[in-house]
Amino acid sequence: MPTPDFVLSLRSKIGTDPLWLTGVTAVVTRGSGDDRELLVVRRSDSGAYTPVTGIVDPGEEPAVAAAREVLEEADVVAVPERLAWVQVLPEMTYPNGDRAQYLDLVFACRYESGTPFPADGENTEAFWAPVAALPPMSADMRARVEAGLSDEVATRFQR
């Protein structure tokens, strides 16, 4: 589901004016050491490789949203274990003129079960990639992955 119904409802009232939304990035890993792998998807809209991302529904707990997005997009059950990074992304304008800015919450998630595949049409691929040999990603997505892979106990905050 590319645009949540609640966003479409808001858009019918405010047009293309900026929306402040909460997003999640799920950095899902399995294995350990040199065998550690990351769940990667390839977005159908841009062709970019990323971890699973999505929008938190109204009233939804962010960790629940991260797990839901992983299941919806890649048919993988994942367990959020740590909030790794909180950041505000720059305002963006979509091709249709809609503007939005996101509070992005990056979760480090543990693989539980499932075989990845592009389950909901938002992605053309879903697969496990060795952490040591990830496909090309934007600097922003690399930073999110790095935060999720780190062994830090505390959450990172932009200051």
N, C-alpha and C positions, 0 to 999 in steps of 0.2 A: 504494500500500500504506500505509494510515493508521498502523498500529502494526507496527514491525518484529518479526519472529519472536523475536529474542533478548529483546526487551522482554516479549513475551507469556510466554516461558519464565520469565523472572525474576519476573514478576507471579504466576505459578502457585506460586512458592515464598514470596514475601514479601507477597502481597496488595497492599494499597493503600499500604503504607509508602513513604516517599520514595525515589526513585531519583535518583542523580547521573548525568546523561547529558551527552554532548558533542553539541552541535548546530552546524550550519553555516548561514550566511546567504550566499547568492550574489548579489552586486550585479553583474548582467550588463549591460554597456553596448555599444552600437554607435554608430558615427559619431563626430563630434567637433564642438567649438564649439557653435554654436547648433543644429546638427542632431543633437546627442547624444541618444540614447534609452536608456531603462531597460526591461529585461524585468520586467513586472509580472504577477502572478497574483492571482486572486480566490479566496480559500479557500472550499471548499464547506461547511465546518463553521460558519464565522462570517460569511461574506460580506465579510471584510476584504480590502483590497488590500495586498499585500506583495511584496517580492522573494521569490525561491525560498528556502525554508528546509527543513531536514531533520535527521535524526539520523545520526551517524557510526556505522557498523557496527563491531563488535569487530575490532580489527586493521587497520582501514581507515585509510589516510592521509587526514587531513582535507581536503586540496585535492582528492583523488580523490573524496571524498564530495560535495563541493560540485559538481563537474562531473557526477557521477552523478545527483544530485538534479535538476539543471537538465534533463538529458536525460530522466529519468523523468517529471518533472512537466510539462515544457513542450516536449519534443521538440526542444530546441535544444542544439547542441554549443557549449560555452563552455570557455575556458581560464582557470583561476585564475592571476592574475599577481602578486597581493600580498595578504598577510594584513593587513587594514586595522584590525581592532579585536578585542580579546579582552576579554570581559566575562562576569560571572556574573549570570544573570537571577534575579529573585526566585522563590522556590518557588511552584509553581502547583498547583492542584487541578483535575483534569479533571471533567467532569459525572458520570462513573462513580465518582468518589471517589479515583482513582489520583492520587498526588502525585509530583511530579518537580521537579528543579532542574537547570538547564542551564548548562554552560560554553559560551557561544556564540562561535564564530569567524566573523568577517565577512571574506569574501574579495571583493576587487575582481576581476571576471572580464571577459574580452574575448570578445565574440561571435565565433564561428567559422562556424557554418552552421545552417540549419534555419529553419522557419517556426513560430512559437509557436502551440500549441494545448493545451488541458487534456488531457494524454496519459494520466494514470493515475487520474483520478477524484477526486484530492485538491483539485482546483480546478475552478471553473466557467468561468473565462476565463484566457487567457494572451495577452499582447499587448505591443507596444512602445509606450511612452508617452514623449512629449518630456520631457526632464529639467526643462524650464521650466514644464511643465504636468502634473505628476503627479496621479493621483487622490488622494483623501483617504486618509491613513495615520495610524496611531497615532504618538504622539511617539517611542516606542521604535523603530518601523520607520523613521520619518523619520531618526532618529539613525544607524541602521545604514546607510541609503542614503547619507546625508551622508558617513559615514566611507569607504564604498566609492567614492564619487565624488571624494573629495579627492585632491589631488596630493601628499599627504604621502608621504614615503619610509618613515618608521618606522611601526611598528604602534602603535596607541593601546592603552593599558592603563588600566583603572580603578584608582585609588589611593585 
